[in-house]
Amino acid sequence: MPFPKYTKADLEKIVSTQLDNLNAVHDLLKIMKLQNELIENANKKLKDEIIDFKRRVNYGTGKFE
């Protein structure tokens, strides 16, 4: 079975499409990194709020101190 013959223009189009796809993946990775940072910050704030809440609650009576 013979290999398909590509012209220089065909190969340039393929490479251009691959570059566009790589750039799109790069953009998505940047977005995911930002989202992860936002989630980490939210989790840290929530953890700090829970620790603060536990310090203020008297578990024996269930009342705030």
FIMIFI-939985 format. One record per residue (C-alpha): residue number from 1; residue in three letters; x, y, z. Coordinates in Angstrom, 2 decimals, decimal comma. Example, Ala and Ser with C-alpha at 12.3 -4.5 7.8 and 13.67 -1.06 7.14 Angstrom:
# residues 2
   resi   resn         X         Y         Z
      1    ala     12,30     -4,50      7,80
      2    ser     13,67     -1,06      7,14
This chain:
# residues 65
   resi   resn         X         Y         Z
      1    met      0,00      0,00      0,00
      2    pro      1,66      3,27     -1,05
      3    phe      1,93      6,20      1,32
      4    pro     -0,16      9,27      0,53
      5    lys      1,76     12,11     -1,07
      6    tyr      1,45     15,48      0,61
      7    thr      2,28     18,79     -0,93
      8    lys      4,21     21,43      0,94
      9    ala      0,97     23,39      1,31
     10    asp     -0,76     20,32      2,81
     11    leu      2,02     19,88      5,36
     12    glu      2,02     23,58      6,22
     13    lys     -1,73     23,43      6,84
     14    ile     -1,33     20,36      9,07
     15    val      1,44     22,03     11,08
     16    ser     -0,59     25,22     11,35
     17    thr     -3,62     23,29     12,63
     18    gln     -1,45     21,45     15,17
     19    leu     -0,04     24,75     16,39
     20    asp     -3,55     26,17     16,77
     21    asn     -4,55     23,09     18,76
     22    leu     -1,48     23,37     21,00
     23    asn     -2,26     27,02     21,65
     24    ala     -5,85     26,13     22,56
     25    val     -4,65     23,42     24,96
     26    his     -2,20     25,91     26,48
     27    asp     -5,03     28,40     27,05
     28    leu     -7,16     25,69     28,67
     29    leu     -4,29     24,71     30,97
     30    lys     -3,87     28,34     32,04
     31    ile     -7,59     28,52     32,85
     32    met     -7,43     25,26     34,81
     33    lys     -4,42     26,51     36,78
     34    leu     -6,28     29,70     37,69
     35    gln     -9,36     27,71     38,71
     36    asn     -7,22     25,43     40,89
     37    glu     -5,68     28,46     42,60
     38    leu     -9,14     29,91     43,25
     39    ile    -10,33     26,58     44,69
     40    glu     -7,25     26,30     46,91
     41    asn     -7,82     29,83     48,22
     42    ala    -11,50     29,12     48,88
     43    asn    -10,62     25,88     50,68
     44    lys     -8,06     27,66     52,84
     45    lys    -10,58     30,34     53,81
     46    leu    -13,21     27,71     54,57
     47    lys    -10,74     25,72     56,68
     48    asp     -9,79     28,86     58,62
     49    glu    -13,48     29,71     59,18
     50    ile    -14,20     26,17     60,42
     51    ile    -11,25     26,30     62,84
     52    asp    -12,43     29,70     64,11
     53    phe    -16,00     28,43     64,49
     54    lys    -14,85     25,35     66,42
     55    arg    -12,86     27,57     68,79
     56    arg    -15,95     29,69     69,52
     57    val    -18,42     26,83     70,03
     58    asn    -18,61     25,07     73,36
     59    tyr    -19,33     21,50     72,31
     60    gly    -20,67     20,57     75,75
     61    thr    -23,55     23,04     75,61
     62    gly    -23,60     23,84     71,91
     63    lys    -23,48     27,55     72,76
     64    phe    -21,12     30,22     71,50
     65    glu    -18,52     31,51     73,93
